[in-house]
Amino acid sequence: MKLHLDEDSAQTLVVRLLLQTGHDVVIPADLGLAGQTDEDWRRRLKLDERGELPWVSNRILDLF
């Protein structure tokens, strides 16, 4: 699954776990969009045909 995590969800552990389980994950810093508006990265998200994972709580770690 191709995912884009917003800056609030771009915790190192979450990104690492998603990558280890085969997901194609990018964060705003990967795209040169760190600190930009949500609209800026959502436009890029659509261009890249990625799913949005806008907020990840620590409970997602229970899935791994």
All heavy atoms as TSV, in Angstrom:
chain	resi	resn	atom	element	x	y	z
A	1	MET	N	N	0.841	-1.163	0.000
A	1	MET	CA	C	0.000	0.000	0.000
A	1	MET	C	C	0.892	1.235	0.000
A	1	MET	O	O	1.852	1.307	0.753
A	1	MET	CB	C	-0.890	-0.016	1.242
A	1	MET	CG	C	-1.850	1.140	1.295
A	1	MET	SD	S	-2.906	1.143	2.767
A	1	MET	CE	C	-3.731	-0.409	2.600
A	2	LYS	N	N	0.568	2.196	-0.828
A	2	LYS	CA	C	1.321	3.453	-0.866
A	2	LYS	C	C	0.655	4.443	0.086
A	2	LYS	O	O	-0.506	4.786	-0.083
A	2	LYS	CB	C	1.317	4.014	-2.285
A	2	LYS	CG	C	2.139	3.195	-3.258
A	2	LYS	CD	C	1.959	3.642	-4.676
A	2	LYS	CE	C	2.387	5.057	-4.914
A	2	LYS	NZ	N	2.341	5.447	-6.331
A	3	LEU	N	N	1.392	4.858	1.085
A	3	LEU	CA	C	0.844	5.745	2.113
A	3	LEU	C	C	1.658	7.019	2.228
A	3	LEU	O	O	2.851	7.043	1.963
A	3	LEU	CB	C	0.858	5.058	3.479
A	3	LEU	CG	C	0.003	3.816	3.631
A	3	LEU	CD1	C	0.317	3.145	4.954
A	3	LEU	CD2	C	-1.467	4.164	3.532
A	4	HIS	N	N	0.974	8.051	2.665
A	4	HIS	CA	C	1.623	9.318	2.993
A	4	HIS	C	C	1.228	9.644	4.411
A	4	HIS	O	O	0.046	9.735	4.726
A	4	HIS	CB	C	1.152	10.416	2.047
A	4	HIS	CG	C	1.850	11.707	2.285
A	4	HIS	ND1	N	1.521	12.540	3.314
A	4	HIS	CD2	C	2.870	12.294	1.634
A	4	HIS	CE1	C	2.313	13.606	3.278
A	4	HIS	NE2	N	3.136	13.470	2.264
A	5	LEU	N	N	2.189	9.773	5.292
A	5	LEU	CA	C	1.921	10.141	6.686
A	5	LEU	C	C	2.130	11.632	6.855
A	5	LEU	O	O	3.133	12.171	6.399
A	5	LEU	CB	C	2.885	9.405	7.626
A	5	LEU	CG	C	2.731	7.891	7.686
A	5	LEU	CD1	C	3.896	7.286	8.439
A	5	LEU	CD2	C	1.440	7.523	8.341
A	6	ASP	N	N	1.181	12.295	7.504
A	6	ASP	CA	C	1.384	13.718	7.752
A	6	ASP	C	C	2.438	13.914	8.830
A	6	ASP	O	O	2.898	12.964	9.446
A	6	ASP	CB	C	0.068	14.428	8.074
A	6	ASP	CG	C	-0.516	14.075	9.430
A	6	ASP	OD1	O	0.146	13.381	10.216
A	6	ASP	OD2	O	-1.635	14.512	9.705
A	7	GLU	N	N	2.837	15.158	9.038
A	7	GLU	CA	C	3.933	15.427	9.976
A	7	GLU	C	C	3.611	14.989	11.395
A	7	GLU	O	O	4.493	14.604	12.147
A	7	GLU	CB	C	4.311	16.903	9.933
A	7	GLU	CG	C	5.008	17.262	8.645
A	7	GLU	CD	C	5.310	18.731	8.523
A	7	GLU	OE1	O	4.372	19.543	8.608
A	7	GLU	OE2	O	6.484	19.054	8.348
A	8	ASP	N	N	2.338	15.035	11.765
A	8	ASP	CA	C	1.953	14.629	13.117
A	8	ASP	C	C	2.088	13.124	13.309
A	8	ASP	O	O	2.188	12.646	14.423
A	8	ASP	CB	C	0.507	15.044	13.415
A	8	ASP	CG	C	0.330	16.546	13.414
A	8	ASP	OD1	O	1.293	17.258	13.776
A	8	ASP	OD2	O	-0.760	17.017	13.039
A	9	SER	N	N	2.051	12.373	12.211
A	9	SER	CA	C	2.105	10.911	12.284
A	9	SER	C	C	3.450	10.336	11.910
A	9	SER	O	O	3.625	9.126	11.912
A	9	SER	CB	C	1.052	10.321	11.341
A	9	SER	OG	O	-0.226	10.785	11.676
A	10	ALA	N	N	4.386	11.181	11.567
A	10	ALA	CA	C	5.658	10.717	11.018
A	10	ALA	C	C	6.662	10.308	12.095
A	10	ALA	O	O	7.834	10.614	12.021
A	10	ALA	CB	C	6.254	11.792	10.114
A	11	GLN	N	N	6.183	9.597	13.090
A	11	GLN	CA	C	7.060	9.110	14.144
A	11	GLN	C	C	7.966	8.035	13.549
A	11	GLN	O	O	7.526	7.189	12.787
A	11	GLN	CB	C	6.241	8.507	15.278
A	11	GLN	CG	C	5.269	9.465	15.902
A	11	GLN	CD	C	4.321	8.734	16.839
A	11	GLN	OE1	O	4.589	7.618	17.268
A	11	GLN	NE2	N	3.219	9.362	17.141
A	12	THR	N	N	9.198	8.064	13.918
A	12	THR	CA	C	10.182	7.138	13.357
A	12	THR	C	C	9.759	5.683	13.499
A	12	THR	O	O	9.852	4.909	12.547
A	12	THR	CB	C	11.549	7.358	14.025
A	12	THR	OG1	O	11.915	8.714	13.868
A	12	THR	CG2	C	12.606	6.475	13.417
A	13	LEU	N	N	9.265	5.291	14.645
A	13	LEU	CA	C	8.894	3.902	14.876
A	13	LEU	C	C	7.740	3.489	13.966
A	13	LEU	O	O	7.756	2.408	13.374
A	13	LEU	CB	C	8.529	3.666	16.344
A	13	LEU	CG	C	8.112	2.245	16.710
A	13	LEU	CD1	C	9.221	1.244	16.348
A	13	LEU	CD2	C	7.777	2.164	18.182
A	14	VAL	N	N	6.736	4.333	13.839
A	14	VAL	CA	C	5.584	4.013	12.992
A	14	VAL	C	C	6.020	3.865	11.542
A	14	VAL	O	O	5.655	2.902	10.862
A	14	VAL	CB	C	4.478	5.083	13.128
A	14	VAL	CG1	C	3.378	4.851	12.114
A	14	VAL	CG2	C	3.924	5.094	14.543
A	15	VAL	N	N	6.828	4.789	11.058
A	15	VAL	CA	C	7.318	4.721	9.681
A	15	VAL	C	C	8.113	3.437	9.478
A	15	VAL	O	O	7.903	2.705	8.508
A	15	VAL	CB	C	8.175	5.961	9.332
A	15	VAL	CG1	C	8.835	5.797	7.974
A	15	VAL	CG2	C	7.329	7.223	9.364
A	16	ARG	N	N	8.997	3.129	10.396
A	16	ARG	CA	C	9.828	1.923	10.285
A	16	ARG	C	C	8.972	0.660	10.257
A	16	ARG	O	O	9.201	-0.243	9.454
A	16	ARG	CB	C	10.828	1.875	11.430
A	16	ARG	CG	C	11.850	0.782	11.271
A	16	ARG	CD	C	12.976	0.886	12.252
A	16	ARG	NE	N	12.669	1.761	13.368
A	16	ARG	CZ	C	12.913	1.498	14.643
A	16	ARG	NH1	N	13.526	0.402	14.973
A	16	ARG	NH2	N	12.596	2.340	15.591
A	17	LEU	N	N	7.975	0.588	11.136
A	17	LEU	CA	C	7.113	-0.596	11.175
A	17	LEU	C	C	6.307	-0.750	9.886
A	17	LEU	O	O	6.152	-1.857	9.366
A	17	LEU	CB	C	6.186	-0.537	12.385
A	17	LEU	CG	C	6.857	-0.745	13.736
A	17	LEU	CD1	C	5.889	-0.441	14.866
A	17	LEU	CD2	C	7.397	-2.153	13.850
A	18	LEU	N	N	5.797	0.356	9.370
A	18	LEU	CA	C	5.051	0.283	8.111
A	18	LEU	C	C	5.952	-0.154	6.963
A	18	LEU	O	O	5.559	-0.978	6.135
A	18	LEU	CB	C	4.388	1.626	7.802
A	18	LEU	CG	C	3.194	1.977	8.678
A	18	LEU	CD1	C	2.801	3.445	8.497
A	18	LEU	CD2	C	2.007	1.066	8.377
A	19	LEU	N	N	7.161	0.369	6.922
A	19	LEU	CA	C	8.106	-0.032	5.875
A	19	LEU	C	C	8.473	-1.509	6.003
A	19	LEU	O	O	8.543	-2.234	5.003
A	19	LEU	CB	C	9.367	0.838	5.928
A	19	LEU	CG	C	9.194	2.293	5.486
A	19	LEU	CD1	C	10.437	3.098	5.832
A	19	LEU	CD2	C	8.884	2.376	3.997
A	20	GLN	N	N	8.691	-1.969	7.229
A	20	GLN	CA	C	9.065	-3.370	7.448
A	20	GLN	C	C	7.967	-4.337	7.033
A	20	GLN	O	O	8.244	-5.487	6.714
A	20	GLN	CB	C	9.414	-3.605	8.918
A	20	GLN	CG	C	10.747	-3.049	9.318
A	20	GLN	CD	C	11.015	-3.212	10.819
A	20	GLN	OE1	O	10.152	-3.610	11.592
A	20	GLN	NE2	N	12.223	-2.871	11.227
A	21	THR	N	N	6.722	-3.875	7.056
A	21	THR	CA	C	5.610	-4.748	6.680
A	21	THR	C	C	5.222	-4.562	5.213
A	21	THR	O	O	4.162	-4.997	4.791
A	21	THR	CB	C	4.398	-4.535	7.604
A	21	THR	OG1	O	4.025	-3.157	7.600
A	21	THR	CG2	C	4.710	-4.975	9.017
A	22	GLY	N	N	6.097	-3.902	4.447
A	22	GLY	CA	C	5.929	-3.853	3.002
A	22	GLY	C	C	5.195	-2.661	2.432
A	22	GLY	O	O	4.889	-2.635	1.243
A	23	HIS	N	N	4.904	-1.664	3.254
A	23	HIS	CA	C	4.202	-0.493	2.755
A	23	HIS	C	C	5.185	0.519	2.166
A	23	HIS	O	O	6.323	0.625	2.612
A	23	HIS	CB	C	3.391	0.168	3.868
A	23	HIS	CG	C	2.333	-0.738	4.422
A	23	HIS	ND1	N	1.186	-1.039	3.740
A	23	HIS	CD2	C	2.281	-1.441	5.569
A	23	HIS	CE1	C	0.446	-1.874	4.453
A	23	HIS	NE2	N	1.104	-2.136	5.579
A	24	ASP	N	N	4.752	1.226	1.163
A	24	ASP	CA	C	5.536	2.281	0.520
A	24	ASP	C	C	5.123	3.588	1.195
A	24	ASP	O	O	4.063	4.128	0.904
A	24	ASP	CB	C	5.225	2.294	-0.974
A	24	ASP	CG	C	5.978	3.361	-1.739
A	24	ASP	OD1	O	6.706	4.161	-1.111
A	24	ASP	OD2	O	5.823	3.413	-2.967
A	25	VAL	N	N	5.923	4.064	2.122
A	25	VAL	CA	C	5.557	5.200	2.975
A	25	VAL	C	C	6.458	6.399	2.696
A	25	VAL	O	O	7.671	6.253	2.581
A	25	VAL	CB	C	5.699	4.814	4.472
A	25	VAL	CG1	C	5.362	5.979	5.373
A	25	VAL	CG2	C	4.833	3.616	4.797
A	26	VAL	N	N	5.841	7.578	2.595
A	26	VAL	CA	C	6.607	8.818	2.529
A	26	VAL	C	C	6.054	9.786	3.564
A	26	VAL	O	O	4.894	9.709	3.949
A	26	VAL	CB	C	6.582	9.492	1.128
A	26	VAL	CG1	C	7.254	8.631	0.092
A	26	VAL	CG2	C	5.189	9.867	0.704
A	27	ILE	N	N	6.918	10.666	4.011
A	27	ILE	CA	C	6.524	11.730	4.933
A	27	ILE	C	C	6.839	13.060	4.250
A	27	ILE	O	O	7.584	13.093	3.275
A	27	ILE	CB	C	7.248	11.591	6.293
A	27	ILE	CG1	C	8.764	11.646	6.116
A	27	ILE	CG2	C	6.843	10.291	6.986
A	27	ILE	CD1	C	9.540	11.667	7.420
A	28	PRO	N	N	6.277	14.168	4.729
A	28	PRO	CA	C	6.503	15.452	4.073
A	28	PRO	C	C	7.973	15.780	3.827
A	28	PRO	O	O	8.326	16.287	2.760
A	28	PRO	CB	C	5.848	16.465	5.014
A	28	PRO	CG	C	4.729	15.688	5.634
A	28	PRO	CD	C	5.301	14.313	5.832
A	29	ALA	N	N	8.842	15.452	4.763
A	29	ALA	CA	C	10.270	15.754	4.594
A	29	ALA	C	C	10.854	15.012	3.389
A	29	ALA	O	O	11.731	15.540	2.703
A	29	ALA	CB	C	11.044	15.396	5.858
A	30	ASP	N	N	10.352	13.809	3.098
A	30	ASP	CA	C	10.822	13.044	1.940
A	30	ASP	C	C	10.533	13.765	0.632
A	30	ASP	O	O	11.221	13.579	-0.365
A	30	ASP	CB	C	10.151	11.669	1.870
A	30	ASP	CG	C	10.519	10.753	3.014
A	30	ASP	OD1	O	11.580	10.964	3.633
A	30	ASP	OD2	O	9.736	9.825	3.287
A	31	LEU	N	N	9.481	14.561	0.631
A	31	LEU	CA	C	9.023	15.243	-0.582
A	31	LEU	C	C	9.407	16.718	-0.613
A	31	LEU	O	O	8.982	17.445	-1.500
A	31	LEU	CB	C	7.490	15.120	-0.690
A	31	LEU	CG	C	6.931	13.703	-0.668
A	31	LEU	CD1	C	5.414	13.737	-0.604
A	31	LEU	CD2	C	7.407	12.926	-1.870
A	32	GLY	N	N	10.181	17.150	0.383
A	32	GLY	CA	C	10.539	18.566	0.462
A	32	GLY	C	C	9.369	19.446	0.881
A	32	GLY	O	O	9.338	20.632	0.595
A	33	LEU	N	N	8.398	18.849	1.571
A	33	LEU	CA	C	7.194	19.588	1.961
A	33	LEU	C	C	7.069	19.786	3.473
A	33	LEU	O	O	6.002	20.150	3.954
A	33	LEU	CB	C	5.947	18.861	1.444
A	33	LEU	CG	C	5.799	18.799	-0.068
A	33	LEU	CD1	C	4.627	17.900	-0.447
A	33	LEU	CD2	C	5.604	20.178	-0.656
A	34	ALA	N	N	8.136	19.559	4.212
A	34	ALA	CA	C	8.082	19.751	5.661
A	34	ALA	C	C	7.707	21.198	5.968
A	34	ALA	O	O	8.240	22.131	5.385
A	34	ALA	CB	C	9.424	19.413	6.294
A	35	GLY	N	N	6.735	21.368	6.840
A	35	GLY	CA	C	6.308	22.702	7.235
A	35	GLY	C	C	5.325	23.367	6.288
A	35	GLY	O	O	4.840	24.457	6.568
A	36	GLN	N	N	5.001	22.713	5.186
A	36	GLN	CA	C	4.044	23.281	4.235
A	36	GLN	C	C	2.618	23.018	4.711
A	36	GLN	O	O	2.379	22.258	5.639
A	36	GLN	CB	C	4.257	22.673	2.844
A	36	GLN	CG	C	5.625	22.918	2.269
A	36	GLN	CD	C	5.908	24.397	2.077
A	36	GLN	OE1	O	5.098	25.134	1.539
A	36	GLN	NE2	N	7.059	24.837	2.544
A	37	THR	N	N	1.655	23.623	4.048
A	37	THR	CA	C	0.257	23.453	4.446
A	37	THR	C	C	-0.243	22.053	4.086
A	37	THR	O	O	0.329	21.379	3.234
A	37	THR	CB	C	-0.644	24.480	3.738
A	37	THR	OG1	O	-0.666	24.188	2.335
A	37	THR	CG2	C	-0.167	25.902	3.977
A	38	ASP	N	N	-1.317	21.660	4.752
A	38	ASP	CA	C	-1.931	20.371	4.443
A	38	ASP	C	C	-2.370	20.321	2.984
A	38	ASP	O	O	-2.281	19.282	2.341
A	38	ASP	CB	C	-3.128	20.109	5.351
A	38	ASP	CG	C	-2.728	19.773	6.771
A	38	ASP	OD1	O	-1.532	19.513	7.020
A	38	ASP	OD2	O	-3.613	19.757	7.634
A	39	GLU	N	N	-2.860	21.427	2.468
A	39	GLU	CA	C	-3.283	21.466	1.060
A	39	GLU	C	C	-2.124	21.175	0.123
A	39	GLU	O	O	-2.286	20.482	-0.883
A	39	GLU	CB	C	-3.899	22.817	0.708
A	39	GLU	CG	C	-5.383	22.916	0.938
A	39	GLU	CD	C	-6.164	21.756	0.312
A	39	GLU	OE1	O	-6.050	21.518	-0.910
A	39	GLU	OE2	O	-6.877	21.087	1.057
A	40	ASP	N	N	-0.946	21.703	0.428
A	40	ASP	CA	C	0.232	21.452	-0.415
A	40	ASP	C	C	0.548	19.963	-0.492
A	40	ASP	O	O	0.766	19.419	-1.562
A	40	ASP	CB	C	1.456	22.217	0.107
A	40	ASP	CG	C	1.347	23.707	-0.102
A	40	ASP	OD1	O	0.636	24.135	-1.029
A	40	ASP	OD2	O	1.989	24.445	0.665
A	41	TRP	N	N	0.579	19.311	0.661
A	41	TRP	CA	C	0.940	17.898	0.605
A	41	TRP	C	C	-0.198	17.040	0.090
A	41	TRP	O	O	0.016	16.002	-0.499
A	41	TRP	CB	C	1.562	17.388	1.888
A	41	TRP	CG	C	0.739	17.270	3.124
A	41	TRP	CD1	C	0.719	18.127	4.169
A	41	TRP	CD2	C	-0.136	16.203	3.487
A	41	TRP	NE1	N	-0.121	17.677	5.142
A	41	TRP	CE2	C	-0.660	16.490	4.745
A	41	TRP	CE3	C	-0.530	15.030	2.855
A	41	TRP	CZ2	C	-1.566	15.661	5.399
A	41	TRP	CZ3	C	-1.435	14.203	3.504
A	41	TRP	CH2	C	-1.933	14.525	4.762
A	42	ARG	N	N	-1.464	17.461	0.272
A	42	ARG	CA	C	-2.584	16.699	-0.295
A	42	ARG	C	C	-2.581	16.756	-1.819
A	42	ARG	O	O	-2.935	15.781	-2.479
A	42	ARG	CB	C	-3.905	17.196	0.259
A	42	ARG	CG	C	-4.140	16.698	1.659
A	42	ARG	CD	C	-5.557	16.901	2.130
A	42	ARG	NE	N	-5.669	16.423	3.474
A	42	ARG	CZ	C	-5.867	17.189	4.528
A	42	ARG	NH1	N	-5.988	18.496	4.386
A	42	ARG	NH2	N	-5.951	16.678	5.725
A	43	ARG	N	N	-2.157	17.886	-2.390
A	43	ARG	CA	C	-2.024	17.966	-3.851
A	43	ARG	C	C	-0.980	16.962	-4.330
A	43	ARG	O	O	-1.179	16.251	-5.310
A	43	ARG	CB	C	-1.625	19.387	-4.279
A	43	ARG	CG	C	-2.801	20.296	-4.482
A	43	ARG	CD	C	-2.382	21.577	-5.192
A	43	ARG	NE	N	-1.527	22.432	-4.369
A	43	ARG	CZ	C	-1.975	23.305	-3.481
A	43	ARG	NH1	N	-3.267	23.451	-3.287
A	43	ARG	NH2	N	-1.144	24.035	-2.787
A	44	ARG	N	N	0.134	16.893	-3.629
A	44	ARG	CA	C	1.194	15.960	-3.991
A	44	ARG	C	C	0.735	14.510	-3.805
A	44	ARG	O	O	1.032	13.638	-4.618
A	44	ARG	CB	C	2.442	16.245	-3.144
A	44	ARG	CG	C	3.587	15.330	-3.400
A	44	ARG	CD	C	4.066	15.416	-4.862
A	44	ARG	NE	N	5.073	14.441	-5.135
A	44	ARG	CZ	C	6.378	14.678	-5.061
A	44	ARG	NH1	N	6.823	15.886	-4.765
A	44	ARG	NH2	N	7.233	13.718	-5.309
A	45	LEU	N	N	-0.012	14.292	-2.754
A	45	LEU	CA	C	-0.567	12.979	-2.467
A	45	LEU	C	C	-1.402	12.476	-3.644
A	45	LEU	O	O	-1.268	11.333	-4.077
A	45	LEU	CB	C	-1.423	13.102	-1.202
A	45	LEU	CG	C	-2.277	11.973	-0.724
A	45	LEU	CD1	C	-1.436	11.073	0.148
A	45	LEU	CD2	C	-3.424	12.531	0.094
A	46	LYS	N	N	-2.239	13.326	-4.181
A	46	LYS	CA	C	-3.077	12.949	-5.321
A	46	LYS	C	C	-2.229	12.677	-6.554
A	46	LYS	O	O	-2.485	11.727	-7.286
A	46	LYS	CB	C	-4.098	14.047	-5.604
A	46	LYS	CG	C	-5.176	14.122	-4.562
A	46	LYS	CD	C	-6.136	15.246	-4.849
A	46	LYS	CE	C	-7.129	15.376	-3.704
A	46	LYS	NZ	N	-8.023	16.514	-3.884
A	47	LEU	N	N	-1.217	13.493	-6.775
A	47	LEU	CA	C	-0.340	13.280	-7.922
A	47	LEU	C	C	0.372	11.932	-7.836
A	47	LEU	O	O	0.575	11.254	-8.838
A	47	LEU	CB	C	0.707	14.391	-8.023
A	47	LEU	CG	C	0.215	15.762	-8.456
A	47	LEU	CD1	C	1.345	16.779	-8.316
A	47	LEU	CD2	C	-0.290	15.722	-9.887
A	48	ASP	N	N	0.764	11.556	-6.631
A	48	ASP	CA	C	1.502	10.307	-6.416
A	48	ASP	C	C	0.587	9.098	-6.214
A	48	ASP	O	O	1.072	7.989	-6.027
A	48	ASP	CB	C	2.415	10.431	-5.194
A	48	ASP	CG	C	3.561	11.404	-5.414
A	48	ASP	OD1	O	3.788	11.813	-6.567
A	48	ASP	OD2	O	4.230	11.747	-4.427
A	49	GLU	N	N	-0.736	9.338	-6.226
A	49	GLU	CA	C	-1.724	8.271	-6.016
A	49	GLU	C	C	-1.457	7.495	-4.733
A	49	GLU	O	O	-1.370	6.278	-4.715
A	49	GLU	CB	C	-1.777	7.336	-7.226
A	49	GLU	CG	C	-2.196	8.030	-8.485
A	49	GLU	CD	C	-2.234	7.116	-9.694
A	49	GLU	OE1	O	-1.748	5.966	-9.614
A	49	GLU	OE2	O	-2.765	7.559	-10.721
A	50	ARG	N	N	-1.310	8.247	-3.647
A	50	ARG	CA	C	-1.052	7.648	-2.335
A	50	ARG	C	C	-2.269	7.811	-1.434
A	50	ARG	O	O	-2.979	8.796	-1.514
A	50	ARG	CB	C	0.130	8.335	-1.657
A	50	ARG	CG	C	1.432	8.038	-2.310
A	50	ARG	CD	C	2.602	8.622	-1.531
A	50	ARG	NE	N	3.828	8.228	-2.176
A	50	ARG	CZ	C	4.449	7.070	-1.943
A	50	ARG	NH1	N	3.981	6.238	-1.053
A	50	ARG	NH2	N	5.542	6.770	-2.598
A	51	GLY	N	N	-2.435	6.848	-0.551
A	51	GLY	CA	C	-3.461	6.960	0.469
A	51	GLY	C	C	-2.960	7.851	1.591
A	51	GLY	O	O	-1.770	7.924	1.861
A	52	GLU	N	N	-3.887	8.518	2.227
A	52	GLU	CA	C	-3.528	9.432	3.315
A	52	GLU	C	C	-3.748	8.754	4.655
A	52	GLU	O	O	-4.787	8.162	4.899
A	52	GLU	CB	C	-4.396	10.683	3.224
A	52	GLU	CG	C	-4.165	11.664	4.330
A	52	GLU	CD	C	-5.084	12.872	4.206
A	52	GLU	OE1	O	-5.882	12.947	3.275
A	52	GLU	OE2	O	-4.996	13.731	5.080
A	53	LEU	N	N	-2.753	8.807	5.484
A	53	LEU	CA	C	-2.864	8.342	6.856
A	53	LEU	C	C	-2.588	9.581	7.707
A	53	LEU	O	O	-1.467	9.809	8.134
A	53	LEU	CB	C	-1.845	7.232	7.110
A	53	LEU	CG	C	-2.045	6.339	8.319
A	53	LEU	CD1	C	-3.430	5.713	8.327
A	53	LEU	CD2	C	-0.993	5.256	8.348
A	54	PRO	N	N	-3.629	10.420	7.913
A	54	PRO	CA	C	-3.407	11.742	8.487
A	54	PRO	C	C	-3.064	11.780	9.967
A	54	PRO	O	O	-2.475	12.728	10.429
A	54	PRO	CB	C	-4.731	12.460	8.243
A	54	PRO	CG	C	-5.734	11.364	8.200
A	54	PRO	CD	C	-5.023	10.181	7.608
A	55	TRP	N	N	-3.435	10.752	10.707
A	55	TRP	CA	C	-3.163	10.795	12.140
A	55	TRP	C	C	-2.997	9.372	12.629
A	55	TRP	O	O	-3.820	8.520	12.380
A	55	TRP	CB	C	-4.311	11.459	12.871
A	55	TRP	CG	C	-4.082	11.579	14.337
A	55	TRP	CD1	C	-3.291	12.487	14.957
A	55	TRP	CD2	C	-4.624	10.757	15.360
A	55	TRP	NE1	N	-3.313	12.277	16.308
A	55	TRP	CE2	C	-4.127	11.225	16.584
A	55	TRP	CE3	C	-5.474	9.669	15.368
A	55	TRP	CZ2	C	-4.465	10.644	17.791
A	55	TRP	CZ3	C	-5.800	9.093	16.576
A	55	TRP	CH2	C	-5.298	9.590	17.771
A	56	VAL	N	N	-1.915	9.129	13.288
A	56	VAL	CA	C	-1.643	7.793	13.808
A	56	VAL	C	C	-1.446	7.915	15.309
A	56	VAL	O	O	-0.534	8.596	15.759
A	56	VAL	CB	C	-0.371	7.194	13.174
A	56	VAL	CG1	C	-0.078	5.832	13.779
A	56	VAL	CG2	C	-0.514	7.099	11.677
A	57	SER	N	N	-2.307	7.256	16.040
A	57	SER	CA	C	-2.121	7.273	17.487
A	57	SER	C	C	-1.133	6.176	17.861
A	57	SER	O	O	-0.828	5.307	17.059
A	57	SER	CB	C	-3.458	7.034	18.205
A	57	SER	OG	O	-3.831	5.676	18.106
A	58	ASN	N	N	-0.679	6.213	19.063
A	58	ASN	CA	C	0.231	5.180	19.539
A	58	ASN	C	C	-0.431	3.805	19.531
A	58	ASN	O	O	0.237	2.789	19.549
A	58	ASN	CB	C	0.746	5.505	20.936
A	58	ASN	CG	C	1.717	6.664	20.912
A	58	ASN	OD1	O	2.363	6.894	19.903
A	58	ASN	ND2	N	1.793	7.388	22.000
A	59	ARG	N	N	-1.754	3.753	19.440
A	59	ARG	CA	C	-2.466	2.478	19.427
A	59	ARG	C	C	-2.195	1.683	18.169
A	59	ARG	O	O	-2.372	0.492	18.130
A	59	ARG	CB	C	-3.951	2.698	19.600
A	59	ARG	CG	C	-4.236	3.367	20.965
A	59	ARG	CD	C	-5.620	3.229	21.334
A	59	ARG	NE	N	-5.860	1.805	21.503
A	59	ARG	CZ	C	-6.949	1.324	22.032
A	59	ARG	NH1	N	-7.864	2.133	22.456
A	59	ARG	NH2	N	-7.147	0.029	22.137
A	60	ILE	N	N	-1.747	2.358	17.093
A	60	ILE	CA	C	-1.422	1.623	15.870
A	60	ILE	C	C	-0.294	0.626	16.138
A	60	ILE	O	O	-0.200	-0.410	15.498
A	60	ILE	CB	C	-1.059	2.553	14.696
A	60	ILE	CG1	C	-1.147	1.764	13.380
A	60	ILE	CG2	C	0.306	3.166	14.862
A	60	ILE	CD1	C	-1.016	2.599	12.141
A	61	LEU	N	N	0.531	0.934	17.109
A	61	LEU	CA	C	1.637	0.037	17.438
A	61	LEU	C	C	1.129	-1.314	17.921
A	61	LEU	O	O	1.819	-2.321	17.810
A	61	LEU	CB	C	2.554	0.672	18.478
A	61	LEU	CG	C	3.215	1.983	18.033
A	61	LEU	CD1	C	4.036	2.563	19.173
A	61	LEU	CD2	C	4.065	1.777	16.804
A	62	ASP	N	N	-0.112	-1.351	18.425
A	62	ASP	CA	C	-0.712	-2.617	18.857
A	62	ASP	C	C	-0.930	-3.561	17.683
A	62	ASP	O	O	-1.054	-4.763	17.868
A	62	ASP	CB	C	-2.046	-2.367	19.560
A	62	ASP	CG	C	-1.900	-1.619	20.874
A	62	ASP	OD1	O	-0.776	-1.645	21.448
A	62	ASP	OD2	O	-2.877	-0.997	21.311
A	63	LEU	N	N	-0.972	-3.025	16.464
A	63	LEU	CA	C	-1.197	-3.852	15.277
A	63	LEU	C	C	0.056	-4.624	14.880
A	63	LEU	O	O	-0.013	-5.567	14.108
A	63	LEU	CB	C	-1.644	-2.984	14.105
A	63	LEU	CG	C	-2.946	-2.218	14.294
A	63	LEU	CD1	C	-3.176	-1.290	13.115
A	63	LEU	CD2	C	-4.112	-3.181	14.455
A	64	PHE	N	N	1.213	-4.202	15.382
A	64	PHE	CA	C	2.458	-4.835	14.984
A	64	PHE	C	C	2.900	-5.793	16.023
A	64	PHE	O	O	3.389	-5.988	16.844
A	64	PHE	CB	C	3.543	-3.778	14.703
A	64	PHE	CG	C	3.179	-2.907	13.542
A	64	PHE	CD1	C	2.572	-1.685	13.731
A	64	PHE	CD2	C	3.440	-3.331	12.252
A	64	PHE	CE1	C	2.237	-0.895	12.657
A	64	PHE	CE2	C	3.104	-2.541	11.172
A	64	PHE	CZ	C	2.500	-1.320	11.384
